[in-house]
């Protein structure tokens, strides 16, 4: 194989990966939008408010949550924020492990 063939194959693989990633992202965004829509419906029914008011309330809550998470990540020491972005599954596993450990420590004894 010459360099052009290898480059062509790599471009094919890269394009296919992008296509799969975009399709996966689209499905995730659709599920997220459906969850937000359900939350708006529940708020509207529970508090007997208009749909616009429920959407505004959910939107404000999500914005506040987003800002809190951003501020928390920005305050991490060193380059920990970049490590979390680079190794998300390791971060999730570590957090899960710490959560289980804390749960075992603080659980009530029988």
C-alpha positions as CSV (number, residue, x, y, z in Angstrom):
1,X,0.0,0.0,0.0
2,X,1.2,3.4,-0.8
3,X,0.7,6.5,1.4
4,X,-2.3,7.8,-0.6
5,X,-4.2,4.5,-0.1
6,X,-3.5,4.6,3.7
7,X,-4.5,8.2,3.9
8,X,-7.7,7.5,2.0
9,X,-8.6,4.6,4.3
10,X,-7.9,6.7,7.4
11,X,-10.2,9.4,6.0
12,X,-12.9,6.8,5.4
13,X,-12.6,5.5,8.9
14,X,-12.6,9.0,10.3
15,X,-15.7,10.0,8.4
16,X,-17.5,6.8,9.4
17,X,-16.6,7.4,13.0
18,X,-18.0,11.0,12.8
19,X,-21.2,9.7,11.3
20,X,-21.6,7.1,14.1
21,X,-20.8,9.7,16.8
22,X,-23.3,12.2,15.3
23,X,-26.0,9.6,15.1
24,X,-25.3,8.7,18.8
25,X,-25.4,12.3,19.8
26,X,-28.7,12.9,18.0
27,X,-30.3,9.9,19.9
28,X,-29.0,11.3,23.2
29,X,-30.3,14.8,22.4
30,X,-33.7,13.3,21.5
31,X,-33.9,11.4,24.8
32,X,-32.8,14.4,26.8
33,X,-35.4,16.6,25.1
34,X,-38.1,14.0,25.8
35,X,-37.0,14.0,29.5
36,X,-37.2,17.7,29.7
37,X,-40.6,17.7,28.1
38,X,-41.8,15.2,30.6
39,X,-40.5,17.3,33.4
40,X,-42.3,20.4,32.0
41,X,-45.5,18.3,31.8
42,X,-45.2,17.1,35.4
43,X,-44.6,20.6,36.7
44,X,-47.5,22.0,34.7
45,X,-49.9,19.3,36.1
46,X,-48.5,19.3,39.7
47,X,-48.5,23.1,40.2
48,X,-51.4,23.9,37.8
49,X,-49.4,26.5,35.9
50,X,-49.2,27.3,32.2
51,X,-46.9,25.5,29.9
52,X,-44.9,28.6,29.2
53,X,-44.4,29.2,32.9
54,X,-43.3,25.5,33.5
55,X,-40.9,25.7,30.5
56,X,-39.4,28.9,31.9
57,X,-39.0,27.4,35.4
58,X,-37.3,24.3,34.0
59,X,-35.1,26.4,31.8
60,X,-34.0,28.6,34.7
61,X,-33.3,25.6,36.9
62,X,-31.1,23.9,34.1
63,X,-29.3,27.2,33.6
64,X,-28.5,27.5,37.3
65,X,-27.4,23.9,37.4
66,X,-25.2,24.4,34.4
67,X,-23.5,27.4,35.9
68,X,-22.9,25.6,39.2
69,X,-21.3,22.7,37.4
70,X,-19.2,25.0,35.3
71,X,-18.0,27.0,38.4
72,X,-17.2,23.8,40.2
73,X,-15.1,22.4,37.3
74,X,-13.4,25.8,36.9
75,X,-12.4,25.8,40.6
76,X,-10.7,22.3,40.4
77,X,-7.0,22.4,41.3
78,X,-4.4,22.1,38.6
79,X,-5.5,20.5,35.3
80,X,-8.0,18.2,36.9
81,X,-10.8,19.6,34.7
82,X,-8.8,18.6,31.6
83,X,-8.3,15.1,33.0
84,X,-12.0,14.7,33.7
85,X,-12.7,15.6,30.1
86,X,-10.0,13.4,28.7
87,X,-10.9,10.4,30.9
88,X,-14.6,10.5,31.6
89,X,-15.1,6.8,32.3
90,X,-12.3,6.8,34.8
91,X,-13.9,9.8,36.5
92,X,-17.3,8.1,36.6
93,X,-15.8,4.8,38.0
94,X,-13.9,6.7,40.7
95,X,-16.9,8.7,41.7
96,X,-19.0,5.6,41.9
97,X,-16.4,3.8,44.0
98,X,-16.2,6.8,46.4
99,X,-20.0,7.0,46.6
100,X,-20.2,3.3,47.5
101,X,-17.4,3.6,50.1
102,X,-19.2,6.6,51.7
103,X,-22.5,4.7,51.6
104,X,-21.0,1.7,53.4
105,X,-19.3,4.0,56.0
106,X,-22.4,6.0,56.9
107,X,-25.1,3.3,56.6
108,X,-27.0,2.6,59.7
109,X,-25.9,-0.5,61.6
110,X,-28.5,-3.2,62.4
